[in-house]
Amino acid sequence: MTELLIAAGGGGDPIGTAIVHAALRAGADAVVLTYGWERLSVDPLPGPLAAHDFTGLEHGSLPVPLITTGTQPIAPRGSTLPRLAGHLPVKLTLLDPHKGVEDLAGHIGRTAHALGADHVNVVDMGGDILAHGDEPTLASPLLDALVLAACHLTGVDTTVHVAGPGLDGEIPETTLLTRLTGNGTALGPTLPPWTADVLRWHPSEASTLLAAAATGLRGPCLTRSGPLPLTDHSGRVWNLPLAQALNHNRLAQGLADTCPDSLAGAQDISLKLYGFDEVEHERRQSLRRPPARDRIDDATFLNELDAWLRHQHATNPDTRYATARCAVESLGYDWRVAEQMRDLLARHRPEADAFPLLSLAD
């Protein structure tokens, strides 16, 4: 039987979902439902992508479209999902939230039926799926809440997996651990070889930190959200019943009760319950984004990177690492430059490249 998983938050969550699946059910075939919602550095337009924002989606035996290496976002929209489809050992399918909660529930339920799956595994990177709505650093609760509400409406048995508590920078680890029970399950220390290949180029910080912690790295790491701790909890995953996760998430409860028939309607409920609309927030951010450099000169870039690393070490002496995305975007480069940076470091600064993070060396 093929297992059905849902990457709850979009962006890099399919990577974390595949890592969790490999650790807990290695060898089992899996289909991963995922949103096409990425950071503005990847997709310059706000909000999640719909099926009509892609070409080359495959429509086969499943009620949701399959993402392949031949799939492409229609410009100016951007997506890492087609490239991920060629790297991850799972099938990626598109989850489209634009028609509301009941439509999502229908797609999840019909997909489970088509696969012969009597269980759904929801994987959330970082733990904001357990948000209460009053956390000061909470930034993106909507998609997670939509997944919880939709799974509740399907009636299909569902388990929620929280991987790397706090690693998305939205709810601190210490807060999340009070909402989880037990010690969780370790995902490392050995990760599948494809993990290194994916994290050489993908900008997901949460998945990078999960992999780093699972392989044993510890200490504060500088991210685009600020310093985040890598602890003995960071490379682990916790499992909880859907009802327990839903009990924490007021937004999911509100969505399940009202069943808005559009993404805009779900945004309105988020605004009412939590006080903000992340799609509108992203729209305002998109208007303020400065252009990024997408070409590098090797010598110039290495000098800039070395100076940046020295500055970060001096100003954050207790911080041991930095993500590649934090480094390249702080220097004003496009996220795609990170892969070239890895190649440069391998040749010229191997001591500074503590995969999958950069070392803040003396």
N, C-alpha and C positions, 0 to 999 in steps of 0.2 A: 504493500500500500504506500502511495506517495503521501508524505506529510504536508500539511498546509500551515504555513507561517505567515504572520503579518509583521512587516517592519513598521512600527507604529508612527514614527515621526518624519519619514522622508529623509532627504539629504543622504548622509552616510549610514543611516540605520540598516540598509540591506547588508552592509559589511559586518556590522556587529551581529546582525541576525544570523548570517552565515557562519560566523565564528562560534556563536552559541550552539547552532545546529551541529556543527562539526564536533564540538566538544561533548555534547550530550547524546547525540544520535548519529555518530560517525557511520557513514556508509549508506544511510537511508536516503532515498530520493526525496526531494523537497521542492515545492513551489512556494515562492515568496511573493505575497501581495505587497506592493509598496507604492507610496505616493510619489509623484514627480514634483517635489517641492524642495528646492535647493537654495543655498545662500545667494545673495545678490551678486557675489563675486563669480558665481557660476551662471546663474540665470538673471539677467539684468531687469527682468520684469517681475513685479510682485505677484505672489500667490501661486498656488499649485497649477501644474500643467494638466490639461485635459487630453483626451485621446486625439482630438483634432489639432493639437499642438505638435503632433509627431507625424512623420511619414515612416512607412516600413514596419508598422506594428503588425504582428501576425494574429489572425483570428482563426483559431482552430477549434478543438474540441472543448475548450474552456469558455465560460461566459465572460472572461476578462481577457484583454489583449496581451499577447506575449511580447516582451521586449527582447530584441536580439541585437547582434552587432550590426545588422543592417538597418536598424531603427535610427532615425535622426530627428532631433528637435527642429522645428521650423523657425528660422531666424526671425526676430532677434532672440528668441527664447533659447535657453541652454539647458543641458542635462548631462550628467555623468552616467546615467543609467545604461545607455547602449554600450559604453566601454565596459562598465561593470558586468554586463551580461556575458562578455567574453572572458571574464576573469573568475567569476564566482561559480562554485560547483552546485548551483541551484538554478532553477528557472525563475526569472523575474517577470512578474506580470503587473500591469498598471492598475492602481486603485484610484478612481476618480471621484472626488468628494463634491463636485459641483452641483449634483442633483439631490443632495441632502442625505439624512441619516437612513431613511428606509431604503433608498436606492443602494447605499453602501451595504446595508444588511442583506439585501437581496443578492448582490454580487458575491458577498462572502458565503452566504448559505448555498447558493447554486454552485459555487466553485467547490465547496466542501463535498456537496453531493456528487459532482462530476468526478472528483478524485476518489470517491468512496471513503472519505475521511470523516470520522465521527468525533474529531477533536481539532481545535484550532489553538495554535501557540502564538501569542502576541509577544513580540520582543521589543522592549524599549531601552534605548541607550540613555543612561544617565538618571532615569527615574522620574522625570517630570510628568509621567503618566499618573503618578500619585500626588499631583499638585492639589493643594487645598484652595489655591487662588489668591492667597494673601502673602505669598513669598515675594520679597522685594526684588529678587533677581529673576523671577519667572518671566520668560519671553515668548515661548511657543507652545502653549497648551492645547491649541484647537484640534490639531490632527490626532493627537493621542486620545483626546476626549471623544472625538468622532468614532474612532476605532472601538473604544470601550462601549459606547452607546450602541453602535451597530452590532457588535458581537452579542450584546445583551438581547437585542431584538431578534437575532437569528435563533436563539435558543440552543445553539450548538455548544457543547461542552468546551470551555475555553480556559486556558491557563495563561497568566501574564508573567513574563520573565523580565526582571529588571537587571540589566547588566551594567557594571561599573557605576555604582551610585555616586552622583555628583559630578561625573566626568563631562557632562554637557554644560556645566557652569550655570545651571538654572536653579537647582535646589542643593544646598550643601550636603555633603555626605553625612555629617553628624545628624542633620534633621531627618534624612531619609532612613537612616538606620533605626530610628524610633518607629518607623512605619513598616518595617520589615521584621520578620521573625527568623530565628536560626542564624547560621553562619554562612549560608549560601554554598555554592559549589564552585570550586576553582576551575578556570578555563585553560590554564597552562600546566606546566611551563613550556611545553612544546606546542607551537601553533602550526597549522597546515602551511606548506610552502607558498601557496597562493597568497597568503596574508601579506608577506613581504612584497610581492609583486604589485598588489593593489595599493598598498600604503606608500609606495614610491611616488605615486602620481595623484592619488585621490586626496582632496583637501579636508576630509573629515577629521576633526580634532578628537572627538569623543571616541571614535573607533581606534584612532592611533594611540590614545591614552589607554584604552582597554587592552590593546595588544602589548603595549609597553609594560603595563602592570602585570599582565598575565605571565610575561616572560621574566619578571623579577625586578624591574626598575622601580625604585622608590624615591620619594622626595618631591618637593614642589616643582611644578612645570609651568612655564609661562605660555599662556594661550591668548587668543584674541579676546577672551572673557576675563583675562587677568590670571594670576597664579592659581593653579589648582593642585591639590595634593594627590600624589600617588601613594596609596597606603596598602595595607594587607587586604583591604576590602575591595580595592579598585579593580582587580582582575577576577572578580567573582560574579556569579549570577544568582539571583533569588527568584523563586517561583511562588506565585500566590494565585488563589482562585479569582476568577473574574469578579465575583461578588465583593471580595475584599478590596480589590482595586477600585471598583465602582463606588464603594462606600467612602473612599478618600476623595474622589473626584467630583466636586459639585457641578462642574461644567458638563461632564458626561451624564450625570443624573438629569440635569436640565435638558440636555439634548434628547435623551431617551424619553423624557416625559412629554416634550413638545413636538418632537419629530419634524424639525424644519425641513422643507423640501428644496432647499438651495444652500449653497455655501454662504451666500450673503445672509440668509436667515440664521445660520449657525454663528456667523460673526456677530450678529445682533445680540444673540444670547450670551456670547462671550463678553461683549461690552456691558451687558446688564449685570452679569454675575461677577465678573472679574475686573471690570473697569477698563478694559482695553481691547482693541481690535488689532491683532497682529498683522493682518493683511494691509490695513490702512497704515499701520506703523511702518511696514516694509515699503509701502508706496512712498511715504515721505522720505524714508532713507534713500530710496532709489534716485530721488531728485537731487540729493546732496552728494552723491558718490563722485569723487574725483576720478579722472581717467587713470588707468594703471599702465605701467610700462610692460610690454610683452616681449621685449628683446633684451638680451644681456650680452655685455662684453665680459669675457671671463675674468680678466684681471681686475676690472672696475668692480664687478659684482663681488668677487672674493674680498677685495679691500673693504667694500661697504659692509659685507656680512661680518668680517672680523671685527670691524669697529663697532657694529651693532651688538655683537656678542659680548665684547669687552664692556660696553656701556651697560648692558643688561646685568652682567655679573657685578659691576660696581654699584648699580642702583638697587639690585635685588640680590644681595650676597647669599641669602639662604636658598635661593632658587637654583636648582641643579640642571634643569633642562628647559628647552623651548621647542614648540612644535614648528615644523617646516612652514606651515601656513602662516603662523604668527610672524616668522622671520621675513618671508618674502612679501607679505602684505604690509608689514610695518615699514619695509624699505620702499614701498610704492610700486611693487611689481604685481603682475597678474599671477593668480594662483598656479597657472600651468607651468610657471618657471620653476616650481619646486622640484619637478623631475630632473630638469637640467642641473639644478643645484645639487641634487644627490649625486649626479655623475661627476660634477666638479669636485665635490668633497671627497668622493671615493679616490680621485686621482691626486688631489692637492692637500686636503685637510682630513685625512682618514681618522685622526685622533679626535676630531670635533664631531664625528658622525656616530653617535650612539643610537643605532637603529632601534626603534623607529623615531627617535627624538634627537635633537641637536644638544650637545653638551655645552653648558655655560662654563667654560674652562677659565682658570686663572690666567 
